[in-house]
Amino acid sequence: MYGVYLFSGEALYIRRTTFAILLSCYVKCCFNVLIECADFFCGPLCKVYTKSLDEGKLLYDWTSALVTPLHKKGSRTKPENYRPVSLTSIPCNVLESLIRDQLLEHIKVHKLASTHQHGFISGRSCFTNLLEAIEDWTRAYDEGLDVGIVYLDYRKAFDTVPHKRLIKKLKAYRISGTPIAWIESFLTKRQMRVRINGKMSRWIDVLSSVPQSFVLGPLLFLLFVNEIPNLIDSSIQLFADDTKVWRVD
């Protein structure tokens, strides 16, 4: 995969409804008005996107994230019980979706994705993950065999991905040229600050991570952990970072 192509704004036109939906989350405006105006955004945005891709650079606003903590479980007084959700530039999200779609096509054509991974890939889901595992376990049970299972959940998996190693892996998957330059800029030149109860923290540099809330982030994470099944002697299934390993005896 050497380039990302925009066909005279056609791809943006197809996504005008998505763009309007995303924008309506941030702007108090009539949804129908946003739908009608989306066509006028396509031309200028296509020029901005083309320049960004050609130069492998992002606008400053595209690399800044406002993080809002969402409570997961347990005591609300402990920071570790919150999941950070990043609010980022809507135009950048749309360009991410274009890059993601072409990256997915590259993965599909070259059969790069592990067959053991069921997260964020078309045609795979929690259901297919569970169905394949239960089929194996049921067969073992019918044959009177024992099954030992270990469930793994990596702590802060998305937040601890090292950028340099990820870029190296992407290059190993024959992702080069425009896409790799853009993705490297997308990952390594980010800033974030946290908002709680209307109060803002200072800006800090993001030195690692592929945040889950980003359009492109989940796919980059899948490629980063793609070789894990090759390193395991036992049977294994993954849904993003949620992993189960088992052996039949």
HELIX and SHEET records of a PDB file:
HELIX    1   1 GLU A   10  ILE A   14  1                                   5    
HELIX    2   2 ARG A   16  SER A   24  1                                   9    
HELIX    3   3 PHE A   31  GLU A   55  1                                  25    
HELIX    4   4 TYR A   60  THR A   63  5                                   4    
HELIX    5   5 PRO A   79  ASN A   81  5                                   3    
HELIX    6   6 ILE A   90  VAL A  109  1                                  20    
HELIX    7   7 CYS A  126  ASP A  142  1                                  17    
HELIX    8   8 PHE A  158  THR A  160  5                                   3    
HELIX    9   9 HIS A  163  ALA A  172  1                                  10    
HELIX   10  10 GLY A  177  THR A  188  1                                  12    
HELIX   11  11 GLY A  217  PHE A  224  1                                   8    
HELIX   12  12 ILE A  228  LEU A  231  5                                   4    
SHEET    1   A 4 TYR A  82  LEU A  87  0                                        
SHEET    2   A 4 SER A  64  HIS A  71 -1                                        
SHEET    3   A 4 GLN A 191  ILE A 196  1                                        
SHEET    4   A 4 LYS A 199  MET A 200 -1                                        
SHEET    1   B 4 TYR A  82  LEU A  87  0                                        
SHEET    2   B 4 SER A  64  HIS A  71 -1                                        
SHEET    3   B 4 GLN A 191  ILE A 196  1                                        
SHEET    4   B 4 ILE A 204  ASP A 205 -1                                        
SHEET    1   C 3 VAL A 147  ASP A 153  0                                        
SHEET    2   C 3 ASP A 242  VAL A 248 -1                                        
SHEET    3   C 3 SER A 235  PHE A 239 -1                                        
END                                                                             
